[in-house]
């Protein structure tokens, strides 16, 4: 079963990380990447730019309208995700707990099943 | 026959696993990689040579060639740590092997190879990937396509599975432990088969059909273990399930449930083959879980529609199946309740559903069944609410579409 592990980041939390915590976060993601690739559960990952770089294209009756800024103003933003192929939800949760973000108060990941995927080469 | 591709694809896929099994028996299952490469080399040689000089005994030719190729590779591969240990192996006669009585039959080879690939030490996903690659003869790209994951993901699973086999040791399975190693093989094939129905629903056609592969492997298993009623059961179950496929998928990948299927669209040949198989094995058999499920599919297959179905028999079979599986599988109970509704009416069945859902609140399809029973009982508002819950709960796009249709129909849309 495919699961998306969505990393929700609070930019203010990220700004206040110590040097050591940043190092831990970087190393932890590196280790997570290596481990899920090794186990054959890794499909893909993306990290996203800061929400200030977002544009929104909004549907309207005549011409779609383009505006600056994220879709929703909020404290936490989608920072990136891992797409995994695992045996079941229990395994997805087990892996989610190995993501370094969940050791830092104020950060969280969301684990959500995928119902359709087309990855081009799969 | 100058076109080398004119050699029947089915023949390659038949010969390759048997050749691999023979090499693994000789050189040890910890040499999986090298043996596989040697078989590939030999297949290429065959492609080049058979068009002009077809061999008298293709299997013997391939085995002898693959052995030579294995030796070439070991000799080339001077960095192999355990090369020394295999030098003695290299003294083994490489020429055509006499077909003596202690030569295991080809089907036997296939069975051992299946058992090796379904080694209990491997994770399920590794068992399935290795089986599809080594026994069914699919490429990594085809397996990746069937599962809709990148090729690298599958390649890694196969690599890791082979590594774990090496670590687990134990060599090539011996004929003595047929039954004890059969259970994981059956489970792997069943997972493969059900996955096919899950991944193909509402998705575009794939070039590798997991259901067809699972059936192919089950046939092979049936030839290798004709005594096993569970093997016969799993094959019959697959055939009878696959037979419904043309009637199960409507326009735009829409899912059509059993009670609405036009049964004239069922694949008659598959139905007949499945029923014939059941008639062969059921008398006097102590049925295991797969044979029981096949018998249930058989009862459906013998009926022309829902009304004329022998629900009494289906309910009885599900009750036995519940006992056989120790009541650990709530989906079986759910299916028994569907049969109960046909026999004892919707109210009794709805009460049983309530009981089941308090024990298994996350059970998939429970709300879909509940919605259906409520609708039949004329409790439209409650049915609508249950359909909405069922739509939220399902992870299957085609199933979701089907439930939305039902909900629309309910509200007169």
HADDOCK unambig.tbl for C-alpha pairs under 7 A between the chains (distance, minus, plus):
assign (segid A and resid 38 and name CA) (segid B and resid 156 and name CA) 6.52 0.50 0.50
assign (segid A and resid 39 and name CA) (segid B and resid 157 and name CA) 6.56 0.50 0.50
assign (segid A and resid 40 and name CA) (segid B and resid 153 and name CA) 4.88 0.50 0.50
assign (segid A and resid 40 and name CA) (segid B and resid 154 and name CA) 6.44 0.50 0.50
assign (segid A and resid 40 and name CA) (segid B and resid 156 and name CA) 5.04 0.50 0.50
assign (segid A and resid 40 and name CA) (segid B and resid 157 and name CA) 4.70 0.50 0.50
assign (segid A and resid 41 and name CA) (segid B and resid 153 and name CA) 6.45 0.50 0.50
assign (segid A and resid 42 and name CA) (segid B and resid 153 and name CA) 6.25 0.50 0.50
assign (segid A and resid 43 and name CA) (segid B and resid 149 and name CA) 6.59 0.50 0.50
assign (segid A and resid 43 and name CA) (segid B and resid 150 and name CA) 6.45 0.50 0.50
assign (segid A and resid 43 and name CA) (segid B and resid 153 and name CA) 6.38 0.50 0.50
assign (segid A and resid 115 and name CA) (segid B and resid 395 and name CA) 5.14 0.50 0.50
assign (segid A and resid 115 and name CA) (segid B and resid 396 and name CA) 5.97 0.50 0.50
assign (segid A and resid 115 and name CA) (segid B and resid 397 and name CA) 6.28 0.50 0.50
assign (segid A and resid 118 and name CA) (segid B and resid 148 and name CA) 6.54 0.50 0.50
assign (segid A and resid 119 and name CA) (segid B and resid 148 and name CA) 6.91 0.50 0.50
assign (segid A and resid 119 and name CA) (segid B and resid 149 and name CA) 6.80 0.50 0.50
assign (segid A and resid 121 and name CA) (segid B and resid 150 and name CA) 5.82 0.50 0.50
assign (segid A and resid 122 and name CA) (segid B and resid 144 and name CA) 5.20 0.50 0.50
assign (segid A and resid 122 and name CA) (segid B and resid 145 and name CA) 4.56 0.50 0.50
assign (segid A and resid 122 and name CA) (segid B and resid 148 and name CA) 4.43 0.50 0.50
assign (segid A and resid 122 and name CA) (segid B and resid 149 and name CA) 4.42 0.50 0.50
assign (segid A and resid 122 and name CA) (segid B and resid 150 and name CA) 4.39 0.50 0.50
assign (segid A and resid 122 and name CA) (segid B and resid 151 and name CA) 6.28 0.50 0.50
